[in-house]
Amino acid sequence: MNILVTGCAGFIGSHLVENLLDRGDVVVGLDNFDNYYSKEIKLQNLDNILKNKNFYFYEGDIRDELFLESIFDLNKIDAIIHLAARAGVRPSIELPKLYCDVNLIGTTNLLEFSHKFKISKFVFASSSSVYGNNSSFPFKEDDIVDYPISPYAATKKAGELICYSYHHLYSLNISCLRFFTVYGPRQRPEMAISKFIDLIRKGSEIEVYAKGQSLRDYTYVQDIVNGILLSLENSNGYNIYNIGGGKPIKLIDLISVIEQKLGINAKIKYLDSQPGDVDITYADSSKASELLGYNSVVTIEEGIEKYIAWLNEK
Ligand SMILES: NC(=O)c1ccc[n+]([C@@H]2O[C@H](COP(=O)([O-])OP(=O)(O)OC[C@H]3O[C@@H](n4cnc5c(N)ncnc54)[C@H](O)[C@@H]3O)[C@@H](O)[C@H]2O)c1
């Protein structure tokens, strides 16, 4: 298949592209090296991929319709996996318009080109953040998600809605995947696990919000990629799937795992919770399991070990 991957230079995108190339797909990747974190890191993410003759890279912005049109004119595309977004909960509170612009206008542009160029398979990267502070656990796809507590979460819910409209109007097959906190090699530098490991290794203090009591359903990046590939293979109509590990742990217990795997004790400064942060994320991924054959297999202990091994090899 010829697959367009948006946000291909990012954390999840670069792993996904490697998997697609390994199984023989042709990948058209686009990324604008957005300044959320350094371009250098993203270029490193692309390092191996750029050498592959089945990979075609375009630098540009999903808000730029002429740029997008040129990609669709020049390449035969069978499916789109749309990962490009302004990610991150807390910064979305400072820059809500930018988040709406990239995550909503960008997504609508891609859906519009899907329709125009008759590309019937579309995968949209949604997020567990749409569940906000829902009080029944684990989260299920048919829970009410009308109360996002950050602009980022609101843009992901809105993305799911505009995807539905395009499915309804033009019969596009669309899977919206609600990823639960993804970690592993190349994790974005501002995310808790990569930041904590970096600071603990340097002997620096880490700031732990919500006094370490928040629960997160951490999901290893290869499990997420497997979920994306399965949703593409089984693309049929409009579906929302949770893609999560299903075993949430407290932040303070996560730090213990990191300390144990690094063999270093963390210096911890406890702080109150931050606006926009949810207390708990906990995936019920049984729909993905039943309909797609998805199962998350990497435990948090194994995943942290793999991540540290990757850092040591760099
Ligand atoms: N990492 C997680 O825990 C997580 C959880 C839930 C959902 N998601 C979603 O998964 C997707 C990938 O996340 P990630 O963690 O790999 O983030 P990332 O920031 O590493 O990757 C996103 C990529 O998109 C690119 N991009 C941003 N704006 C763009 C634009 N306007 N035009 C073109 N490219 C643009 C960035 O340069 C970056 O390379 C995002 O949609 C994110 O919201 C991630």
The ligand as a Gaussian input file, in Angstrom:
#p B3LYP/6-31G(d) Opt

LIG

0 1
 N        2.433000      10.692000      22.778000
 C        1.285000      10.474000      23.411000
 O        1.255000      10.053000      24.580000
 C       -0.025000      10.714000      22.708000
 C       -1.213000      10.393000      23.390000
 C       -2.432000      10.612000      22.769000
 C       -2.468000      11.128000      21.480000
 N       -1.308000      11.451000      20.844000
 C       -1.391000      12.002000      19.492000
 O       -0.567000      11.234000      18.627000
 C       -0.016000      12.076000      17.621000
 C        1.494000      11.946000      17.609000
 O        1.996000      12.336000      18.894000
 P        3.540000      12.339000      19.255000
 O        3.645000      12.091000      20.699000
 O        4.281000      11.483000      18.291000
 O        3.860000      13.877000      19.008000
 P        5.083000      14.558000      18.240000
 O        4.993000      16.028000      18.566000
 O        6.346000      13.855000      18.530000
 O        4.699000      14.326000      16.719000
 C        3.839000      15.186000      16.002000
 C        4.550000      15.579000      14.725000
 O        3.656000      16.417000      13.986000
 C        4.405000      17.484000      13.428000
 N        3.526000      18.632000      13.225000
 C        2.994000      19.429000      14.185000
 N        2.279000      20.400000      13.619000
 C        2.334000      20.201000      12.270000
 C        1.804000      20.893000      11.153000
 N        1.069000      21.991000      11.312000
 N        2.079000      20.432000       9.903000
 C        2.845000      19.318000       9.734000
 N        3.388000      18.624000      10.766000
 C        3.133000      19.077000      12.018000
 C        5.488000      17.783000      14.444000
 O        6.603000      18.455000      13.881000
 C        5.817000      16.393000      14.979000
 O        6.918000      15.824000      14.289000
 C       -0.528000      13.478000      17.910000
 O       -1.690000      13.691000      17.142000
 C       -0.885000      13.428000      19.385000
 O       -1.868000      14.369000      19.717000
 C       -0.097000      11.246000      21.421000

